[in-house]
Amino acid sequence: VQLQASGGGLVQAGDSLRLSCAASGRTYSNYYMGWFRQAPGKEREFVGGITWSDGRTDYADSVKGRFTVSRDNAKNTVYLQMNSLKPDDTAVYYCGFGFYGRGYEYWGQGTQVTVSS
């Protein structure tokens, strides 16, 4: 499985940004995709994810109500819509891919999101 992420950038607090991640390869089994982020000096943390078969989503408490994960089945692409961005959201964002029961195993290249105050 290969993942190609895009959409990062520099924005101001309160702005919105959308990240995209396209998956290719063995994407025909039951799987989920999600987003993680890693800020300088911190561990990588889960942001949000989606189960591909039924569209169920899950979010970290820190982003609930501000971020939305969605998918485009035809394009095998997952999106992260980020609204009301805060400086604390500044991080390198990674998309991940995992088959049921095996956790996230595949990762895209990171994309930098910087939110200025």
Secondary structure, DSSP 4 states (H G I P E B T S, - for coil): -EEEEE--EEEETT--EEEEEEEESS--SSEEEEEEEE-TTS--EEEEEEETTT--EEE-TTTTTTEEEEEETTTTEEEEEE-S--GGG-EEEEEEEEETTS-EEEEPPPEEEEEE-
